[in-house]
């Protein structure tokens, strides 16, 4: 008497949208890792001028703030585009 191992259920085919989502995720992770590495490598102080006011802060703080602001703008633009596509 031989017992056969049960066959695993068939994997659903990945669509182009699934592949695009995965590519965006991998790309985002790569960009985030590079940005974090760049931020950690720049630890000296920097002077930043906002029109009239000059502020001195650690460069890593400036870079982190710029990176987060870019992520926020990207998120807002993506959400706006998705809302327009639904209508």
The first five atom37 places (N, CA, C, CB, O) and aatype in JSON, in Angstrom:
{
  "aatype": [20, 20, 20, 20, 20, 20, 20, 20, 20, 20, 20, 20, 20, 20, 20, 20, 20, 20, 20, 20, 20, 20, 20, 20, 20, 20, 20, 20, 20, 20, 20, 20, 20, 20, 20, 20, 20, 20, 20, 20, 20, 20, 20, 20, 20, 20, 20, 20, 20, 20, 20, 20, 20, 20, 20, 20, 20, 20, 20, 20, 20, 20, 20, 20, 20, 20, 20, 20, 20, 20, 20, 20, 20, 20, 20, 20, 20, 20, 20, 20, 20, 20, 20, 20, 20, 20, 20],
  "atom_mask": [
    [1, 1, 1, 1, 1],
    [1, 1, 1, 1, 1],
    [1, 1, 1, 1, 1],
    [1, 1, 1, 1, 1],
    [1, 1, 1, 1, 1],
    [1, 1, 1, 1, 1],
    [1, 1, 1, 1, 1],
    [1, 1, 1, 1, 1],
    [1, 1, 1, 1, 1],
    [1, 1, 1, 1, 1],
    [1, 1, 1, 1, 1],
    [1, 1, 1, 1, 1],
    [1, 1, 1, 1, 1],
    [1, 1, 1, 1, 1],
    [1, 1, 1, 1, 1],
    [1, 1, 1, 1, 1],
    [1, 1, 1, 1, 1],
    [1, 1, 1, 1, 1],
    [1, 1, 1, 1, 1],
    [1, 1, 1, 1, 1],
    [1, 1, 1, 1, 1],
    [1, 1, 1, 1, 1],
    [1, 1, 1, 1, 1],
    [1, 1, 1, 1, 1],
    [1, 1, 1, 1, 1],
    [1, 1, 1, 1, 1],
    [1, 1, 1, 1, 1],
    [1, 1, 1, 1, 1],
    [1, 1, 1, 1, 1],
    [1, 1, 1, 1, 1],
    [1, 1, 1, 1, 1],
    [1, 1, 1, 1, 1],
    [1, 1, 1, 1, 1],
    [1, 1, 1, 1, 1],
    [1, 1, 1, 1, 1],
    [1, 1, 1, 1, 1],
    [1, 1, 1, 1, 1],
    [1, 1, 1, 1, 1],
    [1, 1, 1, 1, 1],
    [1, 1, 1, 1, 1],
    [1, 1, 1, 1, 1],
    [1, 1, 1, 1, 1],
    [1, 1, 1, 1, 1],
    [1, 1, 1, 1, 1],
    [1, 1, 1, 1, 1],
    [1, 1, 1, 1, 1],
    [1, 1, 1, 1, 1],
    [1, 1, 1, 1, 1],
    [1, 1, 1, 1, 1],
    [1, 1, 1, 1, 1],
    [1, 1, 1, 1, 1],
    [1, 1, 1, 1, 1],
    [1, 1, 1, 1, 1],
    [1, 1, 1, 1, 1],
    [1, 1, 1, 1, 1],
    [1, 1, 1, 1, 1],
    [1, 1, 1, 1, 1],
    [1, 1, 1, 1, 1],
    [1, 1, 1, 1, 1],
    [1, 1, 1, 1, 1],
    [1, 1, 1, 1, 1],
    [1, 1, 1, 1, 1],
    [1, 1, 1, 1, 1],
    [1, 1, 1, 1, 1],
    [1, 1, 1, 1, 1],
    [1, 1, 1, 1, 1],
    [1, 1, 1, 1, 1],
    [1, 1, 1, 1, 1],
    [1, 1, 1, 1, 1],
    [1, 1, 1, 1, 1],
    [1, 1, 1, 1, 1],
    [1, 1, 1, 1, 1],
    [1, 1, 1, 1, 1],
    [1, 1, 1, 1, 1],
    [1, 1, 1, 1, 1],
    [1, 1, 1, 1, 1],
    [1, 1, 1, 1, 1],
    [1, 1, 1, 1, 1],
    [1, 1, 1, 1, 1],
    [1, 1, 1, 1, 1],
    [1, 1, 1, 1, 1],
    [1, 1, 1, 1, 1],
    [1, 1, 1, 1, 1],
    [1, 1, 1, 1, 1],
    [1, 1, 1, 1, 1],
    [1, 1, 1, 1, 1],
    [1, 1, 1, 1, 1]
  ],
  "atom_positions": [
    [[0.84, -1.16, 0.0], [0.0, 0.0, 0.0], [0.9, 1.25, 0.0], [-0.97, -0.02, 1.22], [1.72, 1.43, 0.9]],
    [[0.74, 2.09, -1.01], [1.52, 3.32, -1.09], [0.58, 4.51, -0.89], [2.25, 3.41, -2.45], [-0.55, 4.53, -1.38]],
    [[1.09, 5.45, -0.19], [0.29, 6.67, -0.01], [0.98, 7.79, -0.76], [0.13, 7.03, 1.51], [2.18, 8.03, -0.62]],
    [[0.21, 8.46, -1.55], [0.75, 9.58, -2.3], [0.6, 10.86, -1.49], [0.06, 9.73, -3.68], [-0.4, 11.06, -0.8]],
    [[1.59, 11.69, -1.6], [1.51, 12.98, -0.92], [0.44, 13.82, -1.61], [2.9, 13.71, -0.92], [0.35, 13.81, -2.84]],
    [[-0.36, 14.53, -0.83], [-1.39, 15.35, -1.47], [-0.74, 16.45, -2.31], [-2.33, 15.98, -0.41], [0.27, 17.03, -1.93]],
    [[-1.35, 16.71, -3.44], [-0.83, 17.75, -4.33], [-1.2, 19.12, -3.75], [-1.4, 17.59, -5.78], [-2.31, 19.32, -3.26]],
    [[-0.26, 20.05, -3.82], [-0.58, 21.39, -3.33], [-1.59, 22.04, -4.28], [0.71, 22.27, -3.2], [-1.6, 21.73, -5.48]],
    [[-2.43, 22.92, -3.77], [-3.4, 23.57, -4.64], [-2.67, 24.41, -5.68], [-4.37, 24.45, -3.83], [-1.59, 24.93, -5.41]],
    [[-3.24, 24.55, -6.87], [-2.56, 25.33, -7.9], [-2.45, 26.8, -7.49], [-3.31, 25.21, -9.24], [-3.37, 27.37, -6.9]],
    [[-1.32, 27.38, -7.82], [-1.09, 28.79, -7.51], [-1.85, 29.65, -8.52], [0.44, 29.12, -7.52], [-1.81, 29.37, -9.72]],
    [[-2.53, 30.69, -8.04], [-3.21, 31.56, -9.0], [-2.17, 32.33, -9.82], [-4.17, 32.55, -8.27], [-1.12, 32.71, -9.32]],
    [[-2.5, 32.55, -11.07], [-1.58, 33.28, -11.96], [-1.48, 34.73, -11.51], [-2.06, 33.19, -13.42], [-2.48, 35.37, -11.19]],
    [[-0.25, 35.24, -11.5], [-0.06, 36.64, -11.14], [-0.35, 37.52, -12.33], [1.38, 36.89, -10.62], [0.14, 37.28, -13.44]],
    [[-1.16, 38.52, -12.1], [-1.53, 39.43, -13.18], [-0.48, 40.51, -13.34], [-2.92, 40.05, -12.91], [0.43, 40.64, -12.51]],
    [[-0.61, 41.29, -14.4], [0.32, 42.39, -14.64], [0.22, 43.42, -13.51], [0.03, 43.07, -15.99], [1.23, 44.02, -13.14]],
    [[-0.98, 43.61, -12.97], [-1.14, 44.56, -11.86], [-0.39, 44.08, -10.62], [-2.63, 44.77, -11.54], [0.2, 44.88, -9.9]],
    [[-0.43, 42.76, -10.37], [0.3, 42.2, -9.22], [1.81, 42.4, -9.41], [-0.02, 40.7, -9.05], [2.52, 42.76, -8.47]],
    [[2.28, 42.15, -10.61], [3.71, 42.31, -10.9], [4.13, 43.77, -10.77], [4.05, 41.78, -12.3], [5.21, 44.06, -10.25]],
    [[3.28, 44.69, -11.25], [3.59, 46.12, -11.14], [3.62, 46.55, -9.69], [2.57, 46.96, -11.93], [4.49, 47.34, -9.29]],
    [[2.69, 46.05, -8.89], [2.64, 46.37, -7.46], [3.91, 45.88, -6.77], [1.39, 45.74, -6.8], [4.49, 46.6, -5.96]],
    [[4.33, 44.68, -7.09], [5.55, 44.13, -6.49], [6.78, 44.93, -6.92], [5.72, 42.64, -6.89], [7.66, 45.19, -6.1]],
    [[6.83, 45.33, -8.19], [7.96, 46.13, -8.67], [8.02, 47.48, -7.97], [7.87, 46.33, -10.19], [9.09, 47.94, -7.6]],
    [[6.85, 48.11, -7.78], [6.81, 49.39, -7.06], [7.27, 49.22, -5.62], [5.39, 49.98, -7.1], [7.98, 50.08, -5.09]],
    [[6.87, 48.14, -4.99], [7.27, 47.88, -3.61], [8.78, 47.7, -3.51], [6.55, 46.64, -3.06], [9.43, 48.29, -2.65]],
    [[9.34, 46.9, -4.39], [10.79, 46.68, -4.39], [11.53, 47.98, -4.69], [11.18, 45.6, -5.43], [12.52, 48.29, -4.03]],
    [[11.04, 48.74, -5.66], [11.66, 50.03, -5.98], [11.6, 50.99, -4.8], [10.97, 50.66, -7.18], [12.57, 51.69, -4.52]],
    [[10.46, 51.02, -4.11], [10.32, 51.89, -2.94], [11.27, 51.49, -1.83], [8.9, 51.86, -2.43], [11.85, 52.35, -1.17]],
    [[11.43, 50.2, -1.62], [12.34, 49.72, -0.58], [13.78, 50.09, -0.93], [12.21, 48.19, -0.4], [14.54, 50.53, -0.07]],
    [[14.16, 49.92, -2.19], [15.52, 50.26, -2.62], [15.78, 51.76, -2.43], [15.74, 49.87, -4.11], [16.84, 52.15, -1.93]],
    [[14.82, 52.59, -2.83], [14.98, 54.04, -2.67], [15.07, 54.41, -1.2], [13.81, 54.79, -3.33], [15.9, 55.25, -0.82]],
    [[14.25, 53.8, -0.35], [14.27, 54.1, 1.08], [15.62, 53.7, 1.69], [13.12, 53.37, 1.8], [16.16, 54.44, 2.51]],
    [[16.15, 52.54, 1.31], [17.44, 52.09, 1.86], [18.55, 53.05, 1.43], [17.76, 50.65, 1.39], [19.41, 53.41, 2.24]],
    [[18.55, 53.45, 0.16], [19.58, 54.39, -0.32], [19.46, 55.73, 0.39], [19.47, 54.58, -1.85], [20.47, 56.32, 0.78]],
    [[18.22, 56.21, 0.57], [18.02, 57.49, 1.26], [18.48, 57.41, 2.7], [16.54, 57.9, 1.21], [19.12, 58.34, 3.19]],
    [[18.18, 56.33, 3.39], [18.61, 56.18, 4.79], [20.12, 56.11, 4.88], [17.99, 54.91, 5.43], [20.72, 56.72, 5.76]],
    [[20.74, 55.39, 3.97], [22.21, 55.32, 3.94], [22.81, 56.71, 3.71], [22.68, 54.33, 2.84], [23.77, 57.09, 4.37]],
    [[22.24, 57.46, 2.77], [22.72, 58.81, 2.47], [22.55, 59.73, 3.67], [21.98, 59.38, 1.25], [23.44, 60.52, 3.99]],
    [[21.41, 59.62, 4.34], [21.15, 60.44, 5.53], [22.16, 60.13, 6.63], [19.72, 60.22, 6.05], [22.72, 61.04, 7.24]],
    [[22.4, 58.85, 6.87], [23.34, 58.46, 7.93], [24.78, 58.83, 7.61], [23.24, 56.97, 8.19], [25.6, 59.0, 8.52]],
    [[25.11, 58.94, 6.33], [26.47, 59.28, 5.93], [26.75, 60.78, 6.05], [26.72, 58.82, 4.5], [27.91, 61.19, 6.07]],
    [[25.72, 61.6, 6.14], [25.88, 63.06, 6.21], [25.45, 63.54, 7.59], [25.05, 63.77, 5.1], [24.28, 63.82, 7.83]],
    [[26.42, 63.64, 8.49], [26.1, 63.98, 9.87], [26.58, 65.38, 10.28], [26.7, 62.96, 10.8], [26.33, 65.81, 11.4]],
    [[27.24, 66.09, 9.39], [27.74, 67.42, 9.77], [26.59, 68.44, 9.79], [28.84, 67.88, 8.78], [25.47, 68.15, 9.37]],
    [[26.88, 69.63, 10.29], [25.86, 70.68, 10.37], [25.79, 71.43, 9.05], [26.16, 71.65, 11.55], [26.78, 71.55, 8.32]],
    [[24.59, 71.95, 8.77], [24.39, 72.7, 7.53], [23.55, 73.93, 7.83], [23.72, 71.82, 6.45], [22.69, 73.92, 8.7]],
    [[23.82, 75.0, 7.1], [23.02, 76.21, 7.2], [22.03, 76.23, 6.05], [23.92, 77.49, 7.18], [22.39, 76.04, 4.89]],
    [[20.78, 76.45, 6.39], [19.71, 76.46, 5.39], [19.02, 77.81, 5.46], [18.69, 75.28, 5.61], [18.67, 78.28, 6.54]],
    [[18.83, 78.43, 4.31], [18.18, 79.73, 4.26], [16.78, 79.57, 3.69], [19.0, 80.73, 3.43], [16.61, 79.1, 2.57]],
    [[15.79, 79.97, 4.47], [14.4, 80.01, 4.04], [14.04, 81.47, 3.81], [13.43, 79.33, 5.09], [13.72, 82.19, 4.75]],
    [[14.11, 81.91, 2.58], [13.84, 83.29, 2.17], [14.59, 84.29, 3.03], [12.35, 83.57, 2.25], [15.54, 84.9, 2.54]],
    [[14.21, 84.49, 4.28], [14.82, 85.51, 5.12], [15.57, 84.88, 6.29], [13.75, 86.48, 5.64], [16.61, 85.4, 6.71]],
    [[15.08, 83.81, 6.81], [15.62, 83.18, 8.01], [16.68, 82.14, 7.63], [14.5, 82.53, 8.83], [16.49, 81.34, 6.71]],
    [[17.79, 82.15, 8.35], [18.82, 81.13, 8.18], [18.83, 80.24, 9.42], [20.23, 81.78, 7.93], [18.91, 80.73, 10.55]],
    [[18.76, 78.94, 9.19], [18.7, 77.96, 10.27], [19.89, 77.02, 10.12], [17.35, 77.16, 10.27], [20.22, 76.59, 9.02]],
    [[20.53, 76.7, 11.25], [21.61, 75.72, 11.25], [21.09, 74.47, 11.97], [22.91, 76.28, 11.94], [20.62, 74.54, 13.1]],
    [[21.19, 73.34, 11.27], [20.73, 72.08, 11.86], [21.61, 70.95, 11.34], [19.23, 71.81, 11.52], [22.33, 71.13, 10.35]],
    [[21.56, 69.79, 11.99], [22.32, 68.65, 11.47], [21.81, 68.28, 10.07], [22.2, 67.44, 12.43], [20.61, 68.29, 9.8]],
    [[22.74, 67.95, 9.21], [22.38, 67.62, 7.83], [21.44, 66.42, 7.77], [23.63, 67.34, 7.0], [20.55, 66.38, 6.92]],
    [[21.61, 65.44, 8.66], [20.75, 64.25, 8.62], [19.3, 64.63, 8.88], [21.21, 63.21, 9.65], [18.39, 64.05, 8.3]],
    [[19.09, 65.62, 9.75], [17.73, 66.06, 10.05], [17.11, 66.75, 8.83], [17.72, 67.01, 11.26], [15.93, 66.54, 8.52]],
    [[17.9, 67.56, 8.15], [17.43, 68.23, 6.95], [17.09, 67.23, 5.86], [18.48, 69.22, 6.44], [16.05, 67.33, 5.22]],
    [[17.97, 66.25, 5.65], [17.72, 65.24, 4.62], [16.52, 64.38, 4.95], [18.96, 64.36, 4.44], [15.72, 64.05, 4.07]],
    [[16.38, 64.0, 6.22], [15.23, 63.18, 6.63], [13.93, 63.94, 6.43], [15.37, 62.75, 8.1], [12.95, 63.38, 5.95]],
    [[13.92, 65.22, 6.78], [12.73, 66.04, 6.57], [12.38, 66.18, 5.1], [12.93, 67.41, 7.17], [11.2, 66.11, 4.73]],
    [[13.38, 66.36, 4.26], [13.15, 66.47, 2.82], [12.62, 65.16, 2.26], [14.43, 66.88, 2.1], [11.72, 65.16, 1.42]],
    [[13.18, 64.04, 2.7], [12.73, 62.73, 2.24], [11.28, 62.48, 2.65], [13.64, 61.63, 2.81], [10.47, 62.01, 1.85]],
    [[10.94, 62.8, 3.91], [9.57, 62.61, 4.38], [8.59, 63.52, 3.65], [9.49, 62.85, 5.88], [7.47, 63.11, 3.35]],
    [[9.0, 64.76, 3.38], [8.14, 65.68, 2.63], [7.89, 65.15, 1.21], [8.77, 67.08, 2.58], [6.78, 65.24, 0.7]],
    [[8.92, 64.59, 0.59], [8.76, 64.01, -0.74], [7.82, 62.81, -0.73], [10.11, 63.59, -1.3], [7.01, 62.63, -1.64]],
    [[7.93, 61.98, 0.31], [7.02, 60.84, 0.43], [5.58, 61.3, 0.61], [7.44, 59.94, 1.61], [4.67, 60.72, 0.03]],
    [[5.38, 62.35, 1.41], [4.03, 62.88, 1.64], [3.43, 63.44, 0.36], [4.06, 63.96, 2.73], [2.27, 63.18, 0.06]],
    [[4.21, 64.19, -0.39], [3.72, 64.74, -1.67], [3.38, 63.61, -2.63], [4.78, 65.67, -2.3], [2.35, 63.66, -3.3]],
    [[4.22, 62.6, -2.7], [3.96, 61.45, -3.57], [2.68, 60.74, -3.17], [5.13, 60.47, -3.53], [1.88, 60.37, -4.03]],
    [[2.48, 60.55, -1.88], [1.27, 59.89, -1.38], [0.03, 60.71, -1.73], [1.36, 59.69, 0.14], [-0.97, 60.15, -2.19]],
    [[0.08, 62.02, -1.53], [-1.06, 62.87, -1.83], [-1.38, 62.88, -3.32], [-0.8, 64.3, -1.34], [-2.55, 62.83, -3.71]],
    [[-0.36, 62.93, -4.16], [-0.59, 62.93, -5.61], [-1.16, 61.59, -6.08], [0.71, 63.23, -6.36], [-2.03, 61.56, -6.95]],
    [[-0.68, 60.5, -5.51], [-1.18, 59.18, -5.87], [-2.64, 59.02, -5.47], [-0.33, 58.08, -5.21], [-3.44, 58.5, -6.24]],
    [[-2.99, 59.47, -4.28], [-4.38, 59.37, -3.82], [-5.31, 60.22, -4.68], [-4.49, 59.8, -2.35], [-6.42, 59.8, -4.99]],
    [[-4.85, 61.42, -5.08], [-5.66, 62.28, -5.93], [-5.88, 61.62, -7.28], [-4.99, 63.66, -6.1], [-7.0, 61.65, -7.82]],
    [[-4.85, 61.03, -7.84], [-4.95, 60.37, -9.13], [-5.9, 59.16, -9.04], [-3.55, 59.92, -9.62], [-6.68, 58.91, -9.97]],
    [[-5.85, 58.42, -7.94], [-6.74, 57.27, -7.77], [-8.18, 57.7, -7.64], [-6.33, 56.45, -6.55], [-9.07, 57.04, -8.18]],
    [[-8.44, 58.8, -6.95], [-9.81, 59.31, -6.81], [-10.37, 59.73, -8.17], [-9.86, 60.49, -5.83], [-11.53, 59.45, -8.47]],
    [[-9.56, 60.41, -8.98], [-10.02, 60.83, -10.31], [-10.29, 59.63, -11.19], [-8.98, 61.74, -10.97], [-11.21, 59.66, -12.01]],
    [[-9.51, 58.57, -11.05], [-9.69, 57.37, -11.88], [-11.0, 56.67, -11.52], [-8.5, 56.4, -11.7], [-11.64, 56.09, -12.39]],
    [[-11.4, 56.71, -10.24], [-12.64, 56.07, -9.82], [-13.88, 56.79, -10.33], [-12.7, 55.99, -8.32], [-14.91, 56.16, -10.56]],
    [[-13.79, 58.09, -10.5], [-14.98, 58.87, -10.92], [-15.24, 58.76, -12.38], [-14.82, 60.3, -10.56], [-16.2, 59.36, -12.87]]
  ]
}
